[in-house]
Structures are given as structure tokens and as C-alpha cells.
Amino acid sequence: MAALARELCDRHTGIGADGLVVFDPTPDGASMRLLNADGSRAEVSGNGVRGLGAILMRQRAAPDSAVDGITIHTEAGSKRLIRIGGEASNGTRQMFRTAMGLPRDLRQTQITSGGETLRIAVMDFGNPQAVLLGPLPDRERFARLGSTLEHHQMFPAGTNIEFAQVEGPHAVRILIWERGVGPTFSSGTGSCAALVAAAAFGGASREADVIAPGGPQRVEWHDDNVYLTGWAEILFDGEWRRPLDIARGRR
């Protein structure tokens, strides 16, 4: 499965993606497994959960926010999605509000990485997260710190990294270095982690738009859950017909 993920996610010879979601239907939704673009296992993806929800709910009738929900079971626990809108008559683009759980082991700590001593917020959000609050880095610093922090000895399983700048009480702008992927345009769990860190340590509200290069998502940090609101769009359906190249998948 790891080799298949690498081949499918390759942006030159495959489809091109940050990860591969494999799922089995359940009575209340689906059970999913997630592999990063490099073939490594990941516990959960906020955007991946929402994308799977869009596929499973595509054939349902017009959205009814009171009842139109689905549960996705991940290695980081079950995530409940409520569909709150759609923008295409054929159901290809849908809006969801997802209960993503709560952060664990939230704290600030000091770390030396990439030639700098940094103050970072770390947490377990179903997957490992490290957030650097402050002005967003330039391209060189982003790549240097992202690559070194991902594999720092503090994080034996690797970590996802968000650089987060609080622009106001209700707006946080981020850049994302995703574990097993590198730079990416969007991350659901990363957006949640960035809001939690910004609210706990950076003066932001507990409800804010988190703006990534790929666009904003709404994050609300309540006592019972962190809620993530954003859209998912089905781009195409297809059949993978090329035999799996194991040698290429190992590169």
C-alpha cells in the first residue's frame, strides 16, 4: 500500500496528491486509513476526512444541516461531519462542519533547529503538531526550519509544522510543512493546531478564520471539541490501470 501511495501521489507520473485515503463503508459512514505522499502512515487528516465525506454523501438529497451527517472513523478517533451547504447541483462541492476532537499535551517549549533557537507550541491533535507563532518566514527560512523540525529528535514519529501569524483576534495566517509531504497549500488538522496555539499563546480569539495559501477555513475551539468548517470538491472519478511499479514506488 505504501508503494501505491507513492505512485498515485507523484505529481509528475501519478495523479498528484499529499496523501492517499483508503476506506471501508460502515453503517454510520466509513473507516479510513491514511498514507502520506511518501508512503508513511498518518493518523488523521482534516481535509482528507472532509474529502471522503464529500464522496460518501454525493448521492444524498439536498443538504439538511440538522440531520445530514456522517461519521468517519480514523486512527485518531471518530470524526463527525455535518454537511451545511453545497455549491453544485450534482453534489461535487460541499461544505462541512467537522468535530475534530481536542488537543492533548498542549504546551510551549524551546527547541534548537535549523541553526535557530525557537519557542514553539506543541500538541497532539490526533497527529503531532508544532506551531511557530510570529511573522511568517521567507521561502528559505520556511524550507530550512520545516525540513529540520519535521525530523527533530524531539519528535520521534516526525511532526507537522505550522508557521502562524496572528493578524487580528479573528484571523490567523499560516504556512504549512506537512510530515511526509513538505510544503502544502492546506491542512485541516494544521489549521486547528494553529488556531489552538494562537488562542492559547498568541492573543487570538478561540474562533477565527485560519488562512492558508490554499484558502481559509473556520476553526472554533470550544470546551467539547474543536470544530473545522470548510469545503470539499470532487474533481474526477477514475480507474488506475497501470501496473504498480514496485521499484519506482521504493525510490
C-alpha positions as CSV (number, residue, x, y, z in Angstrom):
1,M,0.0,0.0,0.0
2,A,2.9,2.4,0.7
3,A,4.3,1.9,-2.8
4,L,0.8,2.5,-4.3
5,A,0.5,5.8,-2.3
6,R,3.9,7.0,-3.6
7,E,3.0,6.2,-7.2
8,L,-0.5,7.7,-7.1
9,C,0.7,10.8,-5.2
10,D,3.6,11.5,-7.6
11,R,2.9,14.9,-9.2
12,H,4.9,14.1,-12.3
13,T,3.9,10.5,-13.1
14,G,0.8,9.9,-11.0
15,I,-2.3,11.8,-10.1
16,G,-0.6,14.1,-7.7
17,A,-1.7,14.5,-4.1
18,D,-0.5,14.9,-0.5
19,G,-1.8,11.6,0.6
20,L,-4.0,8.5,-0.1
21,V,-7.1,7.7,1.8
22,V,-8.3,4.0,1.7
23,F,-11.7,3.3,3.3
24,D,-14.3,0.7,4.1
25,P,-18.0,1.6,4.4
26,T,-19.6,1.3,7.9
27,P,-23.3,1.7,8.9
28,D,-22.7,5.3,10.0
29,G,-20.1,6.3,7.4
30,A,-16.7,4.8,6.8
31,S,-13.5,3.6,8.4
32,M,-10.3,5.1,6.8
33,R,-6.6,4.6,6.6
34,L,-4.3,7.4,5.5
35,L,-0.9,7.3,3.9
36,N,1.3,10.3,3.2
37,A,2.7,11.1,-0.2
38,D,6.0,9.4,0.8
39,G,4.1,6.2,1.8
40,S,4.3,6.7,5.6
41,R,1.2,6.2,7.7
42,A,-0.6,9.1,9.2
43,E,-3.3,9.1,11.9
44,V,-5.7,11.6,10.5
45,S,-6.3,14.4,8.0
46,G,-8.9,17.1,8.5
47,N,-9.1,17.8,4.8
48,G,-8.9,14.0,4.0
49,V,-11.9,13.3,6.3
50,R,-13.9,16.1,4.6
51,G,-12.9,14.8,1.1
52,L,-14.1,11.3,2.0
53,G,-17.3,12.8,3.4
54,A,-18.0,14.5,0.1
55,I,-17.6,11.2,-1.8
56,L,-19.8,9.3,0.6
57,M,-22.6,12.0,0.6
58,R,-22.5,12.9,-3.0
59,Q,-25.7,10.9,-3.8
60,R,-27.7,12.1,-0.9
61,A,-30.6,14.6,-1.2
62,A,-30.3,18.3,-0.7
63,P,-28.4,19.2,2.5
64,D,-30.3,19.5,5.8
65,S,-27.9,20.7,8.4
66,A,-30.0,19.2,11.2
67,V,-29.7,15.6,10.0
68,D,-27.3,15.4,7.1
69,G,-24.3,14.0,9.0
70,I,-21.7,11.2,8.7
71,T,-19.0,9.7,10.9
72,I,-15.5,8.9,9.6
73,H,-13.5,6.5,11.9
74,T,-9.8,7.3,11.8
75,E,-6.7,6.0,13.7
76,A,-7.1,9.2,15.8
77,G,-10.7,8.6,16.7
78,S,-14.1,9.1,15.1
79,K,-14.9,12.5,13.4
80,R,-18.4,13.6,13.0
81,L,-19.2,15.7,9.9
82,I,-22.3,17.8,9.3
83,R,-23.0,19.0,5.8
84,I,-24.0,22.6,5.9
85,G,-24.2,23.5,2.2
86,G,-23.3,22.8,-1.3
87,E,-22.5,24.8,-4.4
88,A,-23.1,22.3,-7.3
89,S,-26.3,20.7,-8.3
90,N,-24.6,17.3,-8.8
91,G,-23.1,17.4,-5.3
92,T,-19.5,17.7,-6.2
93,R,-18.7,20.7,-4.0
94,Q,-20.0,20.5,-0.4
95,M,-19.4,22.4,2.9
96,F,-18.9,20.6,6.1
97,R,-18.5,21.4,9.8
98,T,-16.4,18.7,11.4
99,A,-15.9,17.9,15.1
100,M,-12.1,17.3,15.2
101,G,-11.6,16.4,18.9
102,L,-9.5,18.3,21.4
103,P,-5.7,18.9,21.6
104,R,-3.7,16.9,24.1
105,D,-0.4,17.8,25.8
106,L,-0.6,21.4,24.7
107,R,2.4,23.3,25.8
108,Q,5.1,25.8,24.8
109,T,8.8,24.7,24.7
110,Q,12.1,25.8,23.5
111,I,13.9,23.9,20.7
112,T,17.1,24.4,18.7
113,S,16.7,23.5,15.0
114,G,18.0,24.8,11.7
115,G,20.6,26.9,13.4
116,E,18.0,28.8,15.5
117,T,16.7,28.6,19.0
118,L,12.9,28.7,18.7
119,R,9.9,28.9,21.0
120,I,7.2,26.6,19.7
121,A,3.8,25.4,20.7
122,V,3.4,21.6,20.5
123,M,0.4,19.4,20.9
124,D,-1.1,16.0,19.9
125,F,-4.1,16.8,17.7
126,G,-4.6,13.2,16.7
127,N,-1.3,13.7,14.9
128,P,1.8,15.5,16.1
129,Q,1.8,19.3,15.6
130,A,4.4,22.0,16.2
131,V,3.4,25.7,15.7
132,L,5.7,28.7,15.5
133,L,3.9,31.9,16.3
134,G,5.2,35.2,14.8
135,P,5.8,36.8,11.4
136,L,5.7,34.3,8.5
137,P,9.2,33.2,7.3
138,D,10.6,33.9,3.8
139,R,11.0,30.9,1.5
140,E,14.5,30.0,2.5
141,R,13.7,30.0,6.3
142,F,10.5,28.2,5.8
143,A,12.2,25.3,3.9
144,R,15.1,25.2,6.3
145,L,13.1,25.1,9.5
146,G,10.3,22.9,8.1
147,S,12.7,20.2,7.0
148,T,14.7,20.2,10.2
149,L,11.8,20.4,12.6
150,E,9.9,17.6,10.9
151,H,12.7,15.1,11.8
152,H,13.9,16.7,15.0
153,Q,14.8,14.3,17.8
154,M,12.0,15.8,19.9
155,F,9.6,14.2,17.5
156,P,10.5,10.5,17.1
157,A,7.5,9.9,14.8
158,G,8.1,13.2,12.9
159,T,5.8,16.2,13.2
160,N,3.6,18.6,11.1
161,I,4.7,22.3,11.3
162,E,2.7,25.4,11.0
163,F,4.1,28.9,10.9
164,A,1.3,31.1,12.3
165,Q,0.9,34.9,12.3
166,V,-2.0,36.4,14.2
167,E,-3.4,39.2,12.1
168,G,-6.2,40.0,14.5
169,P,-8.5,38.4,17.0
170,H,-10.4,36.5,14.3
171,A,-7.7,36.0,11.6
172,V,-4.6,33.8,11.7
173,R,-2.4,33.4,8.6
174,I,-0.3,30.2,8.2
175,L,2.3,28.4,6.1
176,I,2.3,24.6,6.4
177,W,5.1,22.0,6.3
178,E,3.4,18.6,6.4
179,R,5.0,15.5,7.7
180,G,5.8,13.1,4.9
181,V,4.9,15.7,2.3
182,G,6.7,19.0,2.7
183,P,5.2,22.4,1.8
184,T,1.4,22.2,1.2
185,F,-1.4,24.6,0.5
186,S,-3.8,23.5,3.1
187,S,-4.2,21.3,6.2
188,G,-7.3,20.7,8.3
189,T,-5.5,19.5,11.5
190,G,-2.8,22.1,10.9
191,S,-5.4,24.8,10.8
192,C,-6.9,23.5,14.0
193,A,-3.5,23.3,15.7
194,A,-2.6,26.8,14.6
195,L,-5.8,28.3,16.0
196,V,-5.3,26.5,19.3
197,A,-1.7,27.8,19.6
198,A,-2.7,31.3,18.5
199,A,-5.5,31.4,21.0
200,A,-3.5,29.9,23.9
201,F,-0.3,31.8,23.4
202,G,-0.7,34.5,20.7
203,G,-3.7,36.6,21.7
204,A,-6.2,35.3,19.1
205,S,-9.8,34.5,19.7
206,R,-10.9,30.9,20.1
207,E,-12.9,31.3,16.9
208,A,-11.1,32.6,13.8
209,D,-10.5,32.2,10.1
210,V,-7.2,30.3,9.6
211,I,-5.9,31.4,6.2
212,A,-3.5,29.1,4.4
213,P,-2.1,29.5,0.8
214,G,-5.0,27.4,-0.4
215,G,-7.6,29.5,1.3
216,P,-9.4,30.0,4.6
217,Q,-11.0,27.5,7.0
218,R,-13.1,28.4,10.0
219,V,-11.9,27.0,13.3
220,E,-13.8,27.1,16.6
221,W,-12.2,25.9,19.8
222,H,-15.0,25.0,22.3
223,D,-14.8,23.1,25.5
224,D,-16.3,19.9,23.9
225,N,-14.5,20.0,20.6
226,V,-12.5,21.9,18.0
227,Y,-14.8,22.4,15.0
228,L,-13.4,22.8,11.5
229,T,-15.5,24.3,8.7
230,G,-14.5,24.2,5.0
231,W,-15.5,22.8,1.6
232,A,-14.5,19.7,-0.3
233,E,-14.8,19.3,-4.1
234,I,-14.8,16.1,-6.1
235,L,-12.7,16.7,-9.2
236,F,-13.0,13.4,-11.0
237,D,-13.6,9.7,-10.8
238,G,-11.2,7.3,-12.4
239,E,-9.7,3.8,-12.6
240,W,-6.0,3.2,-12.0
241,R,-5.0,0.8,-14.8
242,R,-1.2,1.0,-14.8
243,P,0.5,-2.0,-13.0
244,L,2.2,-0.9,-9.8
245,D,5.9,-0.2,-10.4
246,I,7.4,-1.5,-7.1
247,A,10.9,-0.4,-8.0
248,R,9.7,3.2,-8.6
249,G,7.5,3.1,-5.5
250,R,10.6,2.4,-3.4
251,R,12.6,5.5,-4.5
